[in-house]
Amino acid sequence: MRTLRFLLRKEFLQIRRDPAIMRMLVVMPIVQLLLLGNAATFEIRSSRMYVVDEDHSPASRGLVTRLAASGRFEIAGASPSMALANQALLHREVSSIVHVPARFERDLVRTGSAPVQLVFNAEDGAAAGILRTWAGRIIAAYSAELSGEIRPATATLAGAPVRGAGHIEVRARGWFNPGLDYQAYMVPGILVLLVTMVATALGSMNIVREKELGTLEQLNVTPVTRAEFIASKLIPFWVIGLGVLAFGLTVARLAFGIPMRGNLGLVFLGAAVYLLVALSIGLWISTIVETQQQAMFVTFAINMVYMLMSGLFTPILSMPRWAQWIAQLSPVKHFIVVMRAVLVKGAGLGAVLLPLAILAAYAAIVLTLAVRQYSKRAA
């Protein structure tokens, strides 16, 4: 017990004498609690919906009005073209489509039944299931309202019920993930998480290890240029990261049956850019800390914030508006979009060009900051 007491005293003295560790132990958890406590939520509060109304009748307008008035769906666009709606769904501008066919009101009056098609982005099977339940309940309530109406159809106003309508038949489809398989949504994101942890952790321990061993000063007096030094630190782990991703994709395909509908070359292009971001962040951490312990604390804090705000576990659209803007700063969020779009949707370069461009800009900025910080410390 006496030995344990002395060891505990030593540990507490070391923590108290290191202001950086004290700040990381006290300030960062509080900031994370305040930030993530408001932003991280599994609740789906609303969904952006695209309307394709080919009937333009009082009954069809009433249906759209009921969906919008529920507060569950935000009408983000409308046109008579399913092609435009499909593009909006592919580019994640909307999460669902309601398609009202021509002669919708006429079929309600004549036969008492008419179909309505609902199309969901089923990348996230759980979210698509919730949206389908919401829409089904709203349409069922509207159908019941129509069945009790006795006024002539020719006398109705926009949004009013139609005489003789008895039943609206809902035909729902889940695109990209028809079986609503949650693994197809989560596994690509988990792969991003795996690559991020490997790249950021290894990068953050890189230069600081040289500091602790006392070899950094020796390297600084050699003829090796700073560009060569930084490249020698980045390239090995960049190759390792791509290897980890390749192995992960193989396991995802064989063990989970994850669809790979898009071009895998596009996935690795995104990974090549993203790894530069993750490694640069780790390298930047390594230049501002003095010990590997500090590097681990900073890496953990950064990973917690930008991973939980990346859309991996919680939908970004369910966060407060200010948190959605902060989430755009997470490079993990943009690479997850690329992975899910290419693997699950089969998207091409045009659909993921924006997140790729953001990652490229992110890599250039963070790598520049890391190199400048290293140069300053070396001087």
N, C-alpha and C positions, 0 to 999 in steps of 0.2 A: 504493500500500500504506500510505503514511503517513496519508493521509486516512481510509482504512478503519480503521486502528488507533485513531485519535482518536474515530471514530464508535462503534467497539465499546466503548472506554473510557467514553464518555458514556452508552451504554445500560446498561452494568453498574453505573455509579454511580447512575443513576436508579432501577434496580431495587433496589439495596442501600439507598438512602435512603427507599424507600417501604415501610414495614412491611406495609401491606395486601397489596401485590403479593407480597411474600415469603411471607406466610402462605398466599395463594392458590396460589402455585407449589409450596409444599412440603407444607402440611398437607392441603389438599383432595384432591390426587391420592392420598395415602396413605389417607385416609378412604374414598375411592371404591374403592380397590383392596381394602381389607379388607371393605367392605360388599358390593360387587358380586361379588367373587371367591367369596363363599360363597352369595350369593343368586341370581345369574344363571346359569341352567343350561338346556340344551335337553333334558335327560333327563326323561322322563315316568315317575315312580316308582310312582304308583298312581292309580287312578281310582275315583270314587264311582259305585256302581251301584245301580239300583233293581230289585227283584225282583217280578215279577208271576207267581205260581205258581197256576195254575188246576187243577192236578192233585193237589197235596198227597200225592204218593206217595213211597215210598222212593227211587225213581229220580230224581224231580225234586229232592228234598231233597239227594240225593247230588250232583247236578249243581251246585246252588247252593253246597254245601259245598266242592266242588273249586275253584270260582271264587274263593271267599273265602280258602281255604287257600293259594292260589297266591301271595298277597301282592301281586298286581297289581290286585285289585279289592277295594274296601271297600264292604260292603253298607250303604247309607245309608238304606234304606227298603224296605218290602215291603207289598204289599196285592194283593187279587185284581182291582184296578181299573186298567185301562190309562189311564183319564182322570186319575187321581191321578199316575200315572207320567209322563204327558205334561206335566202342570203342573210337576212337579219338573224335567223336562228343559228346559222353556221358561224357568224361573226360575233355571237354572244351579245348582240344588241337587245335581244328579247329571250325569254325563257320558255315561251309558249305561243301557240297560234290557235285562234279559233276561226274555223272555216265554215261559213254559212252558205250552203249551195243555193243555186237559183231555184226558184219555185218552192222555196221553203214555206212561205205563208200559204201558198195554194195547196200544198200537200197537207198542211195542218188542218185546213178547212175541209178538204175533200175526204181525206183518209183518216184524220185524227192522229197522224204520226208523221214525223219528218226528221231526217238525220242531221246532226251537227258533228263536225269533226274537230277534235282537239288534238293538237300535236305538241309534244313536250320535248325539251332537251333532256334526255334521260342519261346524260353522262353521270349525274348524281341520281342514282335510282331512288334513294330515300326522298330527296327533295321533289323529284318528279311524281312520286306516289302521293305526297302531300298535296301538291298542286292539283293533281287529278281528282283527289277527294274533294278539295274545295270547289273546283269547277263543277263536279258532278252534283254536289249539294245545291249550288246556286241554280243550275239549270233545272234540277228536279223541282225546286221551289217555284221557278218560273213556269214550268210545265203544269204544275198543279194550279197555278194562278190562271193560266190560259184555259184550262179545262173547265173552270167555273164561270167563264165569261159568256154573256148571252147577247152582247151587242153585235150588230152586223160588222163584218170586217171592213166594209167600205166606209164606215163612219168613224173608224178608229183614228187616233192621232199617233204621232211618233212615240213609241214606247208603250202603247196601250195594248192590252190583250186582244185576241182574235176569237170570234165566235166559232164554236165547233172544234176547237183545238183540244186534243185529249192527251197526246203523249209526244214528247220529243225524244228521239232515239240518239243517244250519245255514242259515238264511235271514236274511241281514244287510241292513239298510237304513241309509243315512245321511240323517238328517233335516236340513233347512235348507240343506244343500249336498250334494245327492246325487252330484254328479260329483267330490267331494273336491277342488274347485278351490282351490288355495292362495291365489290372488289374491283370491278372494271373502272370505277371512279377513284378508289383509294390507292390502289397499288401504284399507278404512275406517280401520284403525289408522294408516296412513301419512297419510291426510288429517288426522287428529287431530294427528299430529306436525307437519305443515305449518302448520296453524293455530296451534299452540302456539309454534312458532319465530317466526312473524311477530308474534304478539301480545306474547310475553314480551320479544323483542328490541327491538321498537319501544317498548314501555312502559318498559323499563329505561334506554333512552337519552333519555327524554323530559325529565325535570326536570334531570338531570345536564347535559344540553346547555345548559339555561338557566344553570346555575351557571358552566359554562366560558365562556360568552359574556358573563357579567356582567349578564344581563337579569333574573335571578330577583329580585334586590334591588329593581329598578325595578318589577317586577310587584307585589311585596309592599307597596309604598307607594301603589298605585293603589286606587281604590274597589272593585275586583273582590273579591268574597268568596272565601273558600277553597273553598266548595262549587262555585262557578262555575268557579274555576280548575281543580279536579280534574275536573269534568265536561267542561271544554273539552279536557282532556288525554286523557280516556277515550273519549268519544263518537266522534271521527273514526276512531280505530284499531279501535273496536268495529264500526263500519260496514265498514271495510276487511276485517276478519277474516271477517265474514259474506259479503262479496263473494268472498274467497279460497275459502271453503268452497263457495259456489255454483258457482264455476268448477271447483273440484276434483271436485265431484259430477258435473258435466257430462262432464268428461274421463274419470272413472271409468266412467261409463255407456257412453260412445261408444267408448273405446279398450280397455277391459277387460271390458265386458259385465257389470259388477257388478250383482247384483240389487238392486232397491229395492222390497221387498215391503211395507214399512210406510209410514206417513204421513210425508212429508218435512217437514210442519209440525212434527212432533215432533222431528225431527232439528235443525231450526233453533231450536226452543225450547231444546233442550239446548245448542246452540252459543251461543245468546245468553247463557245463564247461565254456561257454561264460559268464554267470552271475558272476562266480568267477573272470573273467577278469574285467568286468565292475565295479563290487563292489570294487575290489582291486584298480582300478584306482581312484575311488571315495575316498576310504580310504586313498590312498597316497596323494591325494589333501588335504584331511582333516588334514593330519599331517603337511603339509608345510605352511598352512595359519593360520591366527589368528582370522579371523572373518567370519561369514557366507556370508557377502557381497563379500569378496575376493574369497571365495569358489565358489560362483555363477559365478563370472567373469572368473575364471580359467576353470571351467566346460564348460561354453559356448564356450570359445576359443578352447579347446580340441575337443569338439563335432563338431564344425564347420569344423575343419581341417580333422579329421579322418572319419567323415560321408560323406562329399562331395568328399572325395578321396576313397570311399569304393566301387564304382560301383553302388550305389543306384540310383543316378540321372544321372551320366555320365559314358559312357563306359571307363573302364580302358585302354583298348587297343588303344583308341584314344588319350591318354595322351602322352606327351613326354616320352622317355625312362627313364629319371631320375625320373620323377614323378611316373612311374609305379613301380619303386623300392621302392619309399617312400610309395606308396599305400599298399605295402605288410605289412607295419607296422601297418595298421589299423585292429584291431580285428573285427570291424564291417564288413569289406570286407569278411573275412573268414566265419563268421556266415551267412552272406547273401548267400554265395555260398552253404553252407549246406542246408539252408532253401529252396532255389529255386531248388536245385538238388533233394532233397527228395520229396518235395510237387509237383513240376511241372513235373520233369523227372521220378520220381519213383526210384531214384538211391538207391543202397544198401550201406552197410558199406564200401565196397572196394572203391567206387567212392568218398567218402567224408572223407576217413581216413586221408589224408594229411592235409586238413584244421582243422580237429579235433585235430590232433597232434600239429599243430601250436598253436591252442587256448590253449591246455593243457600246452605247454611250456610257452606261454605268461602269463597264470595264475600263474604258479609257479614263474616266474621272477618278475612280478609286485607285487604279494602278499609278496614275500620276501623283496622287496624294501620298501613296505609300513610298514611292521613290523619292519624292521631295522630303518627306519626313525622315527617311533613312539618310539622305544626304546631309540633312541638318544635324542629325545625331552623330553621324560620322565625323562631321566637321568639329 
